[in-house]
């Protein structure tokens, strides 16, 4: 299954790259990359790091009802997980992060995965709402609107599913127990424990105050992300946009993050650039310059997160690999484990 998704991702990436090569003036791309002001790289990297530190604070708050964990405990796990997303297919970094959390703290991996799902849902809903605000401020191309509509349906459906699971917790568990009765007792009990832990992870966001605090952290995360894109835009000279630079930065941020949900090669190569060009084209940026901006933004994020994640792996003595059968394996030093 993993192998097929990996091949599909490379096919999709190839299609995105072919479309870009066909539509973009490569000479314009070369000139834009040469003329960019790379003195902005320092502030850009600073904003990228700040956004991940804020993500860590948000995850700390999400995990709070289960256990009060220190920022220092979580920050390396966050960088390791996002680093794994950059180098492994099918967003396996989410599984890596949940497993690393379990190995480091003793928390259930299923519980950790549920809290990551909650985090991703917060991100998706925030991005869809930002896109809605942008649509009120400026006209958007049909493809951009369609991406927003599809993403909105997916994230709101996921949110509704979580609400239903939490509202009918006892009934859901009863149905799961009945469905697993035909399995061997050991496997049946394992499924029940994993399901209980997963639901416990979802319950960490219950309560109006908890939801409000997490929403506040989400706004901070994406505000700093938007600042990153704004700095990248500024590094390519005075803006010549159909609208304020802030709207261009927000639109690029939304589109590349929603677009990279589509299966693609590890690191989101191709998908990131395609949706970045699509977003910037909507505000009047020529294709070659838009592709240059997307390449620099992507490279800055990929290199920063991957390098820090690898340093955290060395510090924590963690190794991550994919088993031949396609099952993620994450083996901390001094212990071994596999999560199927």
Secondary structure, 3 states (H helix, E strand, C coil): CHHHHHHHHHHHHHHHHHHHHHHCCHHHHHHHHHHCCHHHHHHHHHHHHHHHHHHHHHHHHHHCCCCCCCHHHHHHHHHHHHHHHHHCCCCCHHHHHHHHHHHHHCCCHHHHHHHHHHHHHHHHHHHHHHHHHHHHHCCCCHHHHHHHHHHHHHHHHHHHHHHHHHHCHHHHHHHHHHHHCCCCHHHHHHHHHHHHHHHHHHHHHCCHHHHHHHHHHHHHHHHHHHHHHHHHHHHCCCCCCCCCHHHHHHHHHHHHHHHCCCCCCHHHCCHHHHHHHHHHHCCCCCHHHHHHHHHHHHHHHHHHHHHHHHHHHHHHCEEEEECCCCCEEEEECCCCCECC
